Amino acid sequence: MGLRAALNVTADLTPLTPAEQAAVREPNRLIWCLRTNSLGHRRLTWMEPWHPPDCTRGDHVTEHRCPPAEPTTLF
């Protein structure tokens, strides 16, 4: 049994192609596999490092990044 941890994740639920995954991948941005079980419950599974690149068990999504806010104060 290995170390387990609970994470709060906000993910964009738009599925990504392998090319889109490569484009958004950054050192501190994770890609997730969004799986649906037989009861219809959805669960995010971290893809690295053991996840097969040709996985067909779920949609691959990335964690959400809010766009930069527009400045509200002019100096």
C-alpha positions, 0 to 999 in steps of 0.5 A, a space after each residue: 500500500 502506498 501513500 494516499 492523499 486527497 486533493 481538491 481539484 477544479 477541472 475543465 471537463 472538455 476532453 483533450 486530444 493527445 496533442 492538446 494535452 501536450 500543449 497545456 502540460 506544464 510542470 505544475 499542471 496535471 492531466 486527469 482521466 475522468 472515468 465513469 463507473 457502471 453506476 454513472 459516478 464520475 471520478 478523476 484519476 491522476 494520469 502520471 506516471 503509470 497511465 497509458 497514453 492510449 487510454 480509452 477508459 475515460 476522457 482526459 481533462 486538465 485542471 482549470 486555470 482562470 484567465 488573468 484578471 483585467 486590471 481594475 485600477 489605473 495608476 
